[in-house]
Structures are given as structure tokens and as C-alpha cells.
Amino acid sequence: MTKSIAVVGSGPTGTAAAQTLLNRGYSVTLFDVGLTKSNANDFGTKTSLPKTLMPKKKLFNSTFMYQRADGINIAVDNKVSFDTSHAKGGLSTIWGATVGAIYPQDILNWPISYNEISENLNLSFNLTGIMGAMDQIDELYPINLKVNNFDFEVDQTIFLLNRAKKHKIYLNKNNIYVGKSKLAVQANPAAVNVCVKCGKCMEGCQYDSIFSAANILEDLLSDPKFTYQPLALVESVFESGDSVSLTFKNLARDGEINTKIFSSAVLAAGCLDTLRIIDNSTEKKPDHYIIKDSQKFYFPVFVWGGRQRQSSKSISLAHLYIQSFDSNLNLIQTQLYPGMQFLNLMLIEKLGPLFGSIFGKILNPVLSRTYIGMTYMHSNISGTMTVKFNQESINVSGKPNEKSTVEFRSLLARLFKIGHKTGFYVFPRLYLKAKIGHSQHFGGAIEMMEVSLPGGADTLGRPFGFDRTYVVDATVLPTIPATPTTTIALSNAIRIAIKIMF
């Protein structure tokens, strides 16, 4: 049991914590349901994806990452929409790969300093990789990132970047900062898995160029101090003296209940599943939990200059970041996805491969000048989700926050006003407000506090009443910034893993 730590969850924060602990000399056992394309139908609940305007991403046409293995019904009201995952690597298998720095104002009231959370940024990027470029957006941050330069822009993106550079002073005076997106994609030309710009990112990367925690997990398997326990659904943790008993269902043995003892436990199962474990492990539990969200909006962007070459090779992930500020001086994050790749996929999803491809070719002159904008808001002006756990179900209800709509409309009005400088136009009333949770950027249900109180956690992510159980995923983030959540959650997970002591 000496120096033996259990980690629950194989997503980015779980694998990051596991790697950090292994580097410190601890023995680590990672518990994971770990569904894959090959075993999901044997152990996971069948999942049918709803027909929505924005189709959900698949991995090589598989939806296994959305399946659950616990049989629990997650009942949501009409204001809520989100995904959970019991897959190996979690939802990082299909994420948008956006990363970036942390803005000081966004974590101003956290119980840990900006330097303390940001000093692990480059450690997290050593894990994920980061490609892009240093530009005017980076001037907002007091930290220098080690970015791998990589040309992945189509002609329209190059046109917009040139416009942003030319009119930088004007844009910044209007609190608009435009730059190249930063992505967790391998750009080192000497690497086996370097991006080849095939443009099929939304369908799955056959070269493993896009960071996935599942790939990090495979690397950890070579460490003799590491043990992987798949098909293990963790139910609860119980502390006694200098040990932690972890109880889990062994799905490979028809749900047989097993218990193992460790010096400590690290929970990184994703907000809802981490909450479920804590709730099962607490005698005096609250009636409900409040999860903070980062409100998401969709809107079309039309580029009036530049010319798209049909032969141009690129990626279908975000090409551009637009950053601004809300009335609280928190950052607003917008990502622009090239329409020709993204919207063609939507047409195929809606009309089928044959007709979708035909209409895509007909519409290419329009699609090549169109981007899909995705805007995220800070949790201070976003809605929340109320979660209640029952024996056979999890009930989730949403509470919208109209402040996010007011702030978003203000952003669109500013972008419309300065369109002659940016090189693109938006339509102030043409947008789609996503349901609460749809951003997949949510957490903060057991937020870290300077002094842990009931319902909260201390600065090491230990929920009130726990001494050897650490939560390292977004569940303990005091607020949810609009900028990429994976970045800040990874940095915090590494920070906590570095400080775990016996």
C-alpha cells in the first residue's frame, strides 16, 4: 500500500495526474470503464444520437464515446443538453483540440494565485502539444507559451489574419483581438504522428495527430509502476486512518463488487461521475448540486475578401480565435471554423453522402466564404445546472442566465460595426443560443476554497470531510472561464498531483 495511489478516469486530467504521480515515484492504478469501439456494445448502454442542427461528432462513424456502462438514466429538462463519457480517453477522443493561456481576471477570486495555476501551463502543453502562432491575442496574457508554428490556414483565413495585423490598433481599441487558433495537434515534422492537413479532423484523425488522453494512457502502460484497471465502474471511496478503500463494479465479471485499498485516491471521472462518487461516499450529503456552465452561441460569419482555392489543404478544427471582454472584464472566447469543411459535413449528415456531397459542391462558392462562429461566455454570466442523484436516475434541470445573451448581442454589434476592418461580417440577430451544458465546458460543483466548508473543497481539491481523496477535474474549478477548459483543468490537475504528500 506504500505510496500507492488510485486514479479514477482516463480523460485528460486523469492521465495528466497519473503521469505526474508516476514521475514523482508513486505507484499508480488507474480505474476506468474504458469503453472502446470494439467493446462498447458488450458493456455500454446503446446510444442513439438526436437529430440536431449541429450534428454531434463521431469517431470514424462510431458513437461509442457517448455510451454509458452504469445503466443509470440521466433525465434532463428542455433547457439542458450535455454529454458524458465512459470511453477510454473520455470525450478527448472527439474534442475540438482548442487550447490557450489563462487570463488573470478570469480566476481573480480563486483561492490560488495566478502564478500558481499558470506555472504548470507549459507542463500541460508538453502533454497535449500546442500549435499555432504568437500574435495580438498573446499580448493579453502575462505568460509566454512555447508554440509550434504550423501553417494550416486556407486562403480566407490568411486574408483575415492579414487584416487583423493591418488594423490591430483599431481592433484593439474596440476590444476585439483576432489571432490564429492554438490547437493540441502535433506539428513537429519529425514526429510519426505529425498533422498532414487532410481536413478530416471532424471525422477522426487516422494519424493520431490530435491529442487524445487515450494515447497518453497507452504510453503510461510501459511504466512498471503503472497498472490499468479497465471495465471498472468506481462507486465510492472510504477513508480510514492512513488509507482509502475504493469500491468498484467489475464489469468484466457481471458487475461483481470489489474493493481495493490505497494510500490516496484521485478523482478525474468528469464532473457528473465524480459528483456521483462523492455523493455515494458522503453520509451528510446535500439535496442537490449546482454545476456552473460556460454559455455557448453559434453564428455564421461571412468573409468578403480573399479567394478559396479548391486544392488548398487544411484542417477542419478552429482556424481563428476572436477574444473580447464582457462587462465584468472577463474574456469572451470565439472560435471560427472554416465553413467549407464544417458545413459539408453537416450537409452529409442531413442529406446523406450522395445528396450532401452534391449540394456541397454546388454551394462551395458560398461555403468557402463562410465560417461557423462558436462563442463561449464566462460562468459569471452563464446559466447553471441543478443535479439530483437518485438510485436509478440522475435528474438535471437548467437555469438560464439572460446576461449571457445581452453580452453576446453586444459582441455581435461590435463585430458588425467594425466589419470593414476585420474583413468579415456577422448578422446581429442571426445566431443560435445553445442549451445549458452543450458547451461541454462546465464544472465548479464542489469548488475549491481557501478554507474548505461543507459543499466545497480545499485548495488541493479535497472535498469537505476528506483528507486523502483529491478531485482534479473541472468539478473543483471555482469558475469556468470562456477560454478552453481543458487547459486550465489540466494545469490544476498537474498542480494538485505535484502537491500530494504522505
Secondary structure by P-SEA (a helix, b strand, c coil): cccbbbbccccaaaaaaaaaaaaabbbbbbbccccccccccccccbbbbcccccccccccccccccccccccccccccccccccccccccccccccbbbbbbbccccccccccccccccaaaaaaaabbbbbbbcccccccccccbbbbbccccaaaaaaaaaaaaaaaaaaaacbbbbbbbccccccccccccccccccccccccccccccaaaaaaaaccccccccccccccccccccccbbbbbbbcccccbbbbbbbccbbbbcccaaaaaaaaaaaccccccbbbbbbbbbbbbbbbbcbbbbbccbbbbccccbbbbbccccccbbbbbbccaaaaaaaaaaaaccaaaaaaaaaaaaaaaaabbbbbbbbccccbbbbbbbbcccbbbbbbbbbaaaaaaaaaaaaaaaaacccccbbbbccbbbbbccccccccccccccccccccccccccccccccccbbbcccccccccccccaaaaaaaaaaaaaaaccc
